[in-house]
Amino acid sequence: MNAALDLRPVVVTRAEAADGPLSRELRALGLTVLLWPAVSVTAGDSGALEAALGAVGSFDWIVFASRRAVAAVLERLPAAPARVRIAAIGRATAQVLRQRGWPVDLTPDEANAGALVAAFAARRTEADQGAKILYPASSRALPTLAAGLKALDFDVTQVEAYRTEAAVLDVGACRALIDRRAVGAVTFASPSAVIELRRALGADDFTRLLADARPVAIGRTTARELAQQGVTAVVSASATLESLALTALRTLQTTA
């Protein structure tokens, strides 16, 4: 890919360093990256997670909604527990598990919580009633997954695997680029990134930014959060960072 594409820079709002995975994907495509991490990810209160993993054999399923949850669990439980089935949202999350030798028994076609609930509903039998599910999640996990599984009569234990918080942005530098209309696209890999970027910039500057730069969302859940803020996003073809980067490139190319 031409490393000198004449396209405006792309903002990365996810929690990552300058050499993070999304930034690398974008640069490999010849794009200039602006790092505006709107959220930070830190270790959560590990007590509940460690207690649940200490009794992991009592669960029928472990459900993973992100690679960060996988990392938190595998740090404490390197080997897959016997006779516990594994479900994962998204190919990227499932791939990380398989690379570490964990089998993945259920992955929905679409990478969102509603699709995983539907996948459980499609395979559910009477024997599954009351089955115990361990759900290690972000501190800001949306209620969709746990509530959907509980509605199917599963016994869900949700524990904090990691904490998602607001990051400290150089808002003055961000606003200077918005004033210059120097941003081509803004990538969002989670609803939290949408919420926190809007909070950091303020509603007016957030609106100004996305009136000029194209918002690109990793999936429908993140796109819905943008829609709630009055913004229509381009949605990545699949919920992976590679696809998010490619979608940002194609979006810029069609608007150049």
N, C-alpha and C positions, 0 to 999 in steps of 0.2 A: 504493500500500500504506500502511495506517495506520502512522504513525511512532511511535505510542504503544502498541504491542502489549503486553499484560500477560503477557509471557513472560520466563522467566529468561534471562540472557545466554548467548551462545554463545562458546566458546573457539576461537580460531584458533591452531593449533600449527605451521603452515607458516612458512617463513622469509619474512616480509614486514613492511614498516613499517605504521604505523597507518592509512595510506591505501592499503594494498596491495589487490590485486584481489579476494581473497576477502572481506576486511573491507568493501570497498565494496559487493560483492554482498549481503552480510548486512545492512548498514545500509540499503540500498535497499529491502529487504524489511521494514524497520521493527524490526530486531533490534538489541539491544545487543551489542557485541563486546568480548570480553576477549582481549587479545593475549598469548599465551604461546608465543612462538616457540621450539620445542624444538630446532630445528636452524638452522644458519646455512649459507649458500651463498657460497662464495668462489671466486675464480679458482684453478684447479689449476696443476700444473706444465705449462706450455704447450708445452714442447719436443716431446713426442711428438705432440701434436695438430698443431702447425705442420709437423712433418716429414711427417706423413701427408697433410695438405692440400697440401703442396708437391708430392706425388706423386699427387694425387687422380685424375689421368687413368688411373692404373693400376688403379683399382677399378671394379668393375661396379655396385656398389650403395653408397649411404650409408643407414644405418638410424638414425633418430632416435626415441628413447624419451621425450623430454621437450622442452618449450619452452626450458628452460635450455640443453640441448645445442644446439638450433637457434641460440640467441643466441650461444653460444660459437663455433660454426662460421661463422655469417654475419658475425660481427665481423671474421673473417679472410678470408672468401671470400664477398663480397656476391652474386656472380652464380652461378647454378647451373652446375656443370661440364658440358660437352658429353658426351653419350654415357654418362653415369653416371645410373643410375636411383635413385629416391628412395623409401624406405619410411618410414612414420611410424606410431607407436602413438597412436591417439586422434585424434578430430576436432579438438581444440584445437591439438595439435601440427601437424597437417596444415594447419590454417587459417593458422597463423603463417607456415608455409613459402609457401603460395600468396599470402598478402598481400605477401610479399617477392619474388614473381615466380618462385618455385621450383615446378616441377611435382612432383606426388606420384603415383607410379606404383602404390603398394600401401599400403592402409590396411585393417586387419582390422575386422570388424564390432564386436568387443569390444576395449576399450582395455586390453589386457594383453599381456605378452610371449609367453605361450603361444599366444594367438590369432594373433599375427604369425608365429610359427614355423609354425603350422598353415596360414596363408595362403601362406607360402613353399612349404610342402610340397605344397599343392594345385596350385600353378602350376609346380612344378619339372619340368624335363625333363633328359634326358641332357646337353644342352648346358650346363646350369647346374652340372654337377659341377666342383668346384674354383673356381667363380666367387668373386671377391674382394669381400668386404664390409667397409666401414669402419664401425665402431660407436663414435661418440663418446659417452661415458657419464659418469655420476656416479662419483666415487671409491668410492661404496658400491653400485654397481649389483649387483643380484642376478644369479646366474649363469644364470638361466633362458634368456635370449635368446641369449647367445653360445653356450652349450652346446647349445641346441636347433638353432641354425643349423649348428654344426659337425657335429652328428649327421646332418645332411642333406648332408654333404660340401661345404659352403661353406667357403671360406678366410676366417676372420674375424680382422680386426685391431681389437682393442678398445683405445681410448686414452682417457685421462682428459680430459674436456672441462671439468669443474668439480668442486669439492670440497665434499662435504657433511659438516659437522662438528656436534658438540654446541654449542648456544648456552648462554649464561649466563642463567638464569631467576631472578627474585626469588621463590625458593621459599617464603619466609615469607609473602609476600602471597598466593601460590597456596594454601597450606595454610589460611590464614585464610578464604578463600572456600569451600574444601572443608568446613571446620568449620561454616560457616554454611549449607551446602547451597545456595549462591548461584549455582551453575552449572546451566544447563538442558541443554546439549549440548556435546560436544567434537568438533571436526572434525579429521580426519586425512587429509592429502593424500599421505602416503608411509609406507612401513614404517619409515623412519628416524625419523620424527616419533613413532611409537609407541614405538620402542626408547628414544629419548632422553628423552621425557617420563617414562617409567617410571623411567629411571635417575636423572633429576633429582629427582623427587618421592619416590622409594623405592617399593618394591613395595606396602607397606601403604597409603600415601596414594593411589597410582595406582589401587589396587583400590577404595578408598573413593570416589574421584572418580567412577569409572565404574559403581559400584553405584547412584549417585544420578543422575548426568548421563548422557544417552544418547550413546554413541559413534557417530559418523557417518563412514564411510570412503568415500574417493573411488572405490575400485574393489576388486575381489576380492583382489588381491595385498595391499593394505593391510589388508583385513578378515581375511585369513589370519594376518597378523602379530598382530592383536588376538586372534584365536582361540587362538594359541599362548600368549598371556598370560592365557587363561581368560575372554576378553571376547567377547561376541557383538555385532557392530556392525550398524547399519543401513547398507546399501550404497547409494550414490548411483545414481540411475537411469542416468546416463552419467558418464563420467570427465572432467567439466569443472567448473571452479570455480562456474559459474552453477548447474549441477545440484546440486553439493554444498551450496550455500547453500539452494536450494529444498528439498532433502531434509531439511536441518536444520530449516527452518521447519515443514515438514509433520510432522516427528517431534515437535517441541515442541507443535504444535497438537493432536496425537493424545494427548499425555500430560498436557496442561494440566488 
